[in-house]
Structure formats: C-alpha cells, structure tokens
Amino acid sequence: MIKRFHVLYVGQIDLDNVGLHGTPANDRRYSSQRLSEVFATARDVSRTMDELGYHALWMAEHHFQREGYECLPNLVQLGLWLATQTKRLKFGCAFNVLPMWHPIRLAEDYAMADIVTDGRVIMGVGRGYHSREVETFGAPLIDAEANREYFEEQLQLLLKCFNEEAFHFKGKYFECPPPVDYRGYRLKDITVVPRPKHLPVDIWMPIASGRTIDMMARYGLKAMVTLNGEKILDDVVREYHAACARHGRPKQLGEDMIWGAGLYLAASQEEAIRRVEPAHDERYKWFAPFGFVRYADDQGRTWGTPGAPASIPSIRDGVKQKAWFCGTPAEVIEGIKSIEAKYPGLDDFMIHWAEGLSPAEFKDQLRWFARDVMPAFGEARLAAE
C-alpha cells in the first residue's frame, strides 16, 4: 500500500528552448552563475515539499555537465544544508557514484550528516553511467566488468565502515589500513570516526541488470526503479523479490522498493500530454543515448534489443507503458493504483521531475498532486475509511 511520496530532481537548471526540436542537448552551454541556480531551486522545491507532507527529495550526483541537465556534485553536503532549510523532509542520494569516491570519505561524510540531521539524509550508491565523469575521476566505466568489480569492493569497504567498530580490509584495489608504523606500533586496524547514529544504514541503489539485482540482494541493499514500462517494472520487481528470498532476506512483493514515474495533472489527458510533451522530449534527448528507455514492445522485448524499437520515445509511448501518468487527478490515481495493486509490499511512490519543466510549473504540480491525489493513498486513505 503506497503511503510515502517522493520526488526525484536530477539537478537541471531552468532550461530554455526545450523539446524535440529545441536546442540540441550537446549544444547547450551555460554560465557558472546559471549552472549554480540548482541550489536555490533545490531549496525552494524542498520547502514546498516540506509544507505539503512529502517524504523525501532525491537528487543525483553528477559532474562537468555544462549542458545544464545534472548539476549537483555532492549530495550528502547538499542534503545536510537543505535539512537546515526545512523541518522534516528527508533528502535521498540518488545516487552517490561510488567509483568516484574513496569509500571511507563517503562513509565519514554520511555519518556526520546522519548525526547532525538526525537521520534526514538517506544513503544511496550507484556504479555510474557517464564516461566523462567516472573515467575522469580515474575509475573504470567503459570496461563494465572492471566497473562492477571495483564497485563491489568499494561497497564491501563502505559496509565495514558503517557496521564494524574496528576493521582491516584488503582487496584488489584497497587496503585499509596499510601495514605502516604509527606512534610506535604497527597498524592492524582502524575505526571510522564518527559512525552513523542510525544503524544499520539503509542503502538504496538503482536496478540496472540481473547481476546488479543479485548483488543488491546479497548485501541487503534496497531498490529504486523509475520510468520503467509496466512490463519491465514487473520483471525487475519479481526478480528482486526472488533474489532477496534466495539470499535469506524474504520480503513481500514490492517491499524495500521505490517506484518512480513521470506525471502531469491537467483538466484532461490530452491537455496534460500536450503541456508536458516538450519537457518529456527534452529529457529523452539527453538520456535516451545512455540507454535509459526501459520500455517493452508487444512481444515483451526491451527497447533497444534486437527487433525492438530503439528510438527516442514519445510521451504517448510513456503513457501507454504506464511509465508516465497524465490527466485529471482521478485518472492519475487510477493509473497509480493499477500498479500498486500488483505489489502488496510497495509503500513508496516517486514523482520524476521532467527535466524540461520549469521549477514554478513543477511546484504547481506538486501542490495539485498533494491536494487531490495523495489523499487517495496511505495514511490519509486509512483515516477516511
């Protein structure tokens, strides 16, 4: 039963000339001042969400994006600041790209934020997908197998930082501490100072592949899936559920998952599609080349696989796939409930902010959604019944 509502903001500025035939993504350039506006935007949206009863704002770590799509380089630091600007809203890391960090530095930063915000920053990790970012930081990405191996070793070290009072870790890439002399003795172990206040730490990760799902289940990570078509969504929910059971972590179907979708509210579905279409198309101009069109054709084949579509999707494709919900509050409620009904453990729904939608328009959508959609779910629904 959905009872908590989230928002995903990847860190775009207020883009101009958006849409399929607007400025090509690779041609966008903005000044440092414009690129810095994302911090005020995150603050303003956070305050709006805080007032309206949303659970968490999730943001994405990225680097070097002069195009203006993803301009937030440090999520723990940003979440810590936003917690001082709000009263109760949580701030999720979607995601700290682990190959661009030393795991101990990330563990220390998160522990400090967890303590001083009293648990309002949510840990999330990912392997990365921009070669410009990850490879520039000296970590592998183009070699997917090396990236996977490097990430898993980093995750093991991160978990030791959180869960062990003192430890020694030696892997292929990291040895912590190294066997050096210190103040008259030989180092054998270290203690991370501080450790988080709230243990065990809930760690979230996006579902990217079957191998990723098995690793997530093995280490007890929670899952996020967003903008997946209905068929792909069902496949990954069931695969995650089965993997958790396989590794001795049984759950209800949909438990420990956040499901995200795009949406737009209007007086009719046609009006909603017309109004959100340029913003939707701007998103996919940027993201489709990275392979982020997780839709299936009529034969169940994922887009981009042999024989299936490989083009940039339209908003009508998204609505048909139930990756986007457009229309009146009643139509959006019906669409979300059609997915909710399949998964008894699903508690969390996330709104994906279409990258071409202005902050002012998006905040209007958040207010409308909170007023006319949220009461149909969760605690408000139970109270009404």
C-alpha positions in Angstrom: 0.0 0.0 0.0 1.6 3.3 -1.1 1.9 5.6 1.9 5.0 7.7 1.2 5.6 10.1 -1.7 9.0 11.2 -3.0 10.4 13.4 -5.8 13.4 12.9 -8.0 15.3 16.0 -9.0 18.4 15.2 -11.0 19.7 18.8 -10.8 18.7 20.5 -14.0 18.6 24.3 -14.4 15.5 26.1 -15.8 16.3 25.1 -19.4 15.3 27.2 -22.4 14.0 26.3 -25.9 13.1 22.8 -24.8 11.5 20.0 -26.8 12.4 17.5 -29.5 13.2 20.4 -32.0 14.6 22.7 -29.4 18.3 23.3 -28.7 20.3 20.0 -29.3 21.5 18.6 -26.0 25.2 18.7 -26.9 24.9 22.3 -28.0 23.7 23.6 -24.6 26.2 25.9 -22.7 25.5 28.0 -19.6 27.5 30.3 -17.4 28.7 29.2 -13.9 26.0 31.5 -12.5 23.2 29.8 -14.4 24.6 26.4 -13.5 24.6 27.3 -9.8 20.9 28.1 -9.7 20.2 24.5 -9.0 20.9 25.0 -5.3 18.3 27.7 -4.8 15.9 25.5 -6.9 16.5 22.5 -4.6 15.9 24.7 -1.6 12.6 26.2 -2.9 11.3 22.8 -4.0 12.3 21.3 -0.7 10.4 23.9 1.3 7.3 23.3 -0.9 7.5 19.6 -0.4 8.1 20.0 3.4 4.9 22.1 3.7 2.9 19.6 1.7 3.8 16.4 3.5 6.1 14.7 1.0 8.5 12.2 2.5 11.8 12.7 0.6 13.5 14.7 -2.2 16.0 12.5 -4.0 18.8 14.1 -6.0 21.6 12.9 -8.4 25.4 13.3 -8.2 27.0 14.4 -11.4 30.0 16.4 -12.7 31.1 18.5 -15.6 27.6 19.0 -17.1 27.9 22.4 -18.7 24.8 21.4 -20.7 22.7 22.1 -17.6 20.9 18.8 -17.1 22.5 17.4 -13.9 24.5 19.9 -11.9 24.7 18.7 -8.3 28.2 17.4 -7.4 27.8 16.5 -3.7 24.5 15.0 -2.4 25.5 14.5 1.2 26.7 18.1 1.5 23.6 19.4 -0.2 21.2 17.2 1.9 22.9 18.5 5.1 22.3 22.1 4.0 18.7 21.5 2.9 17.9 19.9 6.2 18.7 23.3 7.8 16.2 25.0 5.4 13.3 22.6 6.2 11.6 20.9 9.2 11.0 17.3 8.4 11.7 16.4 4.8 14.3 13.7 4.1 17.0 14.0 1.4 17.9 11.0 -0.6 21.2 10.4 -2.5 20.2 9.0 -5.9 23.0 8.2 -6.2 26.5 8.8 -4.7 28.5 7.4 -7.6 30.8 5.1 -5.6 33.6 4.7 -8.2 34.2 8.5 -7.9 34.7 8.3 -4.1 37.0 6.8 -1.6 34.5 4.7 0.4 35.9 5.9 3.7 35.5 9.5 2.9 31.9 8.9 1.8 31.2 6.9 5.0 32.6 9.7 7.1 30.6 12.4 5.3 27.4 10.4 5.5 27.9 9.6 9.2 28.3 13.3 10.0 25.2 14.2 8.1 23.2 11.4 9.7 24.2 12.6 13.1 23.6 16.4 12.7 20.3 16.0 10.8 19.1 13.1 13.0 18.7 10.7 10.1 17.3 13.0 7.4 19.8 12.1 4.8 19.3 8.8 3.0 22.2 6.8 1.6 22.2 5.7 -1.9 25.0 4.3 -4.2 25.4 3.7 -7.9 28.0 2.5 -10.4 27.8 5.5 -12.7 26.9 5.8 -16.4 28.7 8.9 -17.7 32.1 8.0 -19.1 33.0 11.7 -19.0 32.5 11.6 -15.2 33.7 8.3 -13.9 36.7 7.8 -16.2 37.9 11.4 -15.5 38.0 10.5 -11.8 40.3 7.6 -12.6 37.8 4.8 -12.2 36.6 2.3 -14.8 33.3 2.6 -16.5 33.8 1.7 -20.2 35.0 -1.7 -19.0 31.7 -2.7 -17.4 33.2 -5.8 -15.8 36.0 -3.8 -14.2 33.4 -1.2 -13.0 31.3 -3.9 -11.5 34.3 -5.4 -9.7 35.6 -2.1 -8.4 32.2 -1.0 -7.2 31.6 -4.2 -5.3 34.9 -4.0 -3.5 34.1 -0.4 -2.6 30.7 -1.4 -1.3 32.3 -4.1 0.9 34.6 -1.4 2.4 31.7 1.0 2.9 29.7 -1.6 4.8 32.7 -2.3 7.1 32.9 1.5 7.8 29.3 1.5 8.9 29.0 -1.8 10.7 32.3 -2.6 12.4 33.8 -0.9 15.4 37.3 -1.6 14.0 38.5 -3.4 10.9 41.2 -4.2 8.4 40.2 -4.5 4.8 42.4 -5.8 2.0 41.1 -6.2 -1.5 42.3 -5.9 -5.1 42.0 -2.1 -5.1 42.0 -1.0 -1.4 43.9 -1.9 1.7 42.7 -0.1 4.8 44.8 0.5 6.9 48.1 -0.3 5.1 50.6 -2.0 7.3 52.6 1.1 8.4 54.1 2.2 11.7 52.1 4.8 13.7 53.1 6.3 17.1 55.3 3.3 18.0 53.1 0.4 16.8 52.2 -1.3 13.6 48.7 -0.5 12.3 46.4 -3.5 12.2 43.0 -1.9 12.1 41.2 1.4 12.0 38.0 2.8 13.4 35.9 5.2 11.3 35.1 8.3 13.3 32.2 9.0 13.5 30.0 6.1 12.6 26.3 6.8 11.7 23.8 7.3 14.5 21.2 5.2 12.8 22.3 1.6 12.3 22.1 -0.4 10.2 22.3 2.1 7.4 19.6 1.7 4.7 21.4 1.8 1.4 19.5 2.3 -1.9 20.6 1.5 -5.4 19.0 1.7 -8.9 18.2 -1.6 -10.6 20.3 -1.8 -13.8 20.6 -5.5 -14.6 20.0 -9.0 -13.4 23.6 -9.2 -12.0 23.0 -6.0 -10.2 19.9 -7.3 -8.6 21.6 -10.4 -7.3 24.4 -8.3 -5.8 21.9 -5.9 -4.2 20.1 -8.8 -2.5 23.3 -10.3 -1.3 24.4 -7.2 0.5 20.9 -6.2 1.7 20.5 -3.1 -0.5 17.1 -1.5 -1.2 16.0 -0.8 -4.8 14.8 2.1 -6.8 13.1 1.8 -10.2 11.9 4.8 -12.1 10.4 5.5 -15.5 10.2 1.8 -16.4 7.4 0.5 -18.6 4.9 -1.7 -16.9 6.3 -5.0 -18.3 9.9 -4.1 -17.4 8.9 -2.9 -14.0 7.1 -6.2 -13.3 10.1 -8.2 -14.4 12.5 -6.3 -12.1 10.2 -6.2 -9.1 9.8 -10.0 -9.3 13.4 -10.6 -9.9 14.5 -8.5 -6.9 11.9 -10.3 -4.8 13.2 -13.7 -5.8 16.9 -12.7 -5.3 16.1 -11.4 -1.8 14.5 -14.8 -0.9 17.4 -16.6 -2.4 19.8 -14.8 -0.2 17.8 -15.3 3.0 16.1 -11.9 3.0 12.4 -12.7 2.3 10.1 -9.8 1.6 6.7 -9.0 0.3 6.5 -8.3 -3.4 7.4 -4.7 -3.8 8.9 -4.3 -0.3 12.0 -2.2 0.1 11.5 -0.6 -3.3 10.7 2.9 -4.5 8.8 3.0 -7.8 9.0 6.2 -9.8 7.0 7.5 -12.7 6.5 10.8 -14.6 3.2 12.6 -14.3 1.4 15.7 -15.3 -2.0 16.9 -14.0 -4.5 18.8 -16.2 -8.2 19.1 -16.9 -7.9 16.2 -19.4 -5.4 13.6 -20.5 -4.9 15.3 -23.9 -4.2 18.6 -22.3 -1.7 17.0 -19.9 0.1 15.3 -22.7 0.2 18.5 -24.8 1.6 20.5 -21.8 4.2 18.1 -20.6 5.4 16.9 -24.1 8.2 19.4 -24.6 9.6 18.7 -21.1 9.3 14.9 -21.7 11.1 15.1 -25.0 13.8 17.3 -23.6 14.6 14.6 -21.0 14.9 11.9 -23.6 17.0 14.0 -26.0 19.6 13.8 -23.2 19.0 10.4 -21.6 17.9 8.1 -24.4 21.5 7.9 -25.8 22.6 6.4 -22.5 20.2 3.5 -22.9 17.6 4.7 -20.5 14.4 3.8 -22.3 13.2 0.8 -20.3 10.1 0.0 -22.3 9.0 -3.3 -23.8 7.3 -3.9 -27.2 4.2 -6.1 -27.8 6.4 -9.2 -27.7 7.9 -8.2 -24.3 11.3 -7.3 -25.8 13.1 -4.4 -24.1 13.5 -1.4 -26.4 17.0 -1.4 -28.0 17.3 -5.2 -28.1 17.2 -7.0 -31.5 13.9 -6.4 -33.3 12.5 -4.0 -30.7 12.3 -0.2 -31.1 15.5 1.8 -30.5 14.2 5.3 -31.0 13.5 8.2 -28.6 10.1 7.5 -27.0 7.2 9.9 -27.3 5.0 10.9 -24.3 2.3 8.7 -25.7 4.6 5.8 -25.6 5.3 6.6 -21.9 1.6 6.8 -21.1 0.9 3.6 -22.9 3.7 1.9 -21.0 2.5 3.3 -17.6 5.8 5.0 -17.1 4.0 8.3 -17.3 0.6 9.2 -15.9 -1.2 12.2 -17.5 -4.6 13.6 -17.0 -7.1 14.5 -14.2 -6.4 13.6 -10.6 -8.9 10.8 -10.9 -7.1 9.4 -14.0 -3.7 9.7 -12.3 -5.0 8.0 -9.1 -6.4 5.1 -11.2 -3.1 4.7 -13.0 -1.0 4.6 -9.9 -3.4 2.2 -8.2 -3.3 -0.1 -11.1 0.4 -0.7 -10.4 0.0 -0.5 -6.6 -2.5 -3.4 -6.7 0.1 -5.8 -8.0 2.6 -5.4 -5.2 1.4 -5.8 -1.6 4.8 -4.6 -0.2 5.0 -1.4 -2.2 5.0 1.6 0.1 6.8 4.3 -1.8 5.9 6.2 -5.0 8.2 8.8 -6.5 7.4 11.6 -9.0 10.1 12.1 -11.6 10.6 15.8 -12.4 10.7 16.0 -16.2 13.9 17.9 -17.0 12.3 20.5 -19.3 9.6 21.5 -16.8 10.2 24.9 -15.1 10.5 25.0 -11.3 7.4 27.2 -11.0 5.3 24.8 -13.0 6.6 21.8 -11.2 5.8 23.3 -7.8 2.3 23.9 -9.0 2.1 20.2 -10.0 3.4 19.2 -6.5 0.7 21.3 -4.8 -2.1 19.9 -7.0 -0.8 16.3 -6.5 -0.7 16.8 -2.7 -4.2 18.2 -2.6 -6.1 15.9 -5.0 -4.0 12.7 -5.4 -2.1 11.9 -2.2 -5.2 11.7 0.0 -6.3 8.7 -2.0 -3.4 6.7 -0.7 -1.6 5.7 2.5 -2.5 7.1 5.9 -5.0 9.6 4.5 -6.9 6.8 2.9 -6.9 4.7 6.1 -8.2 7.6 8.1 -11.0 8.2 5.6 -12.0 4.5 5.8 
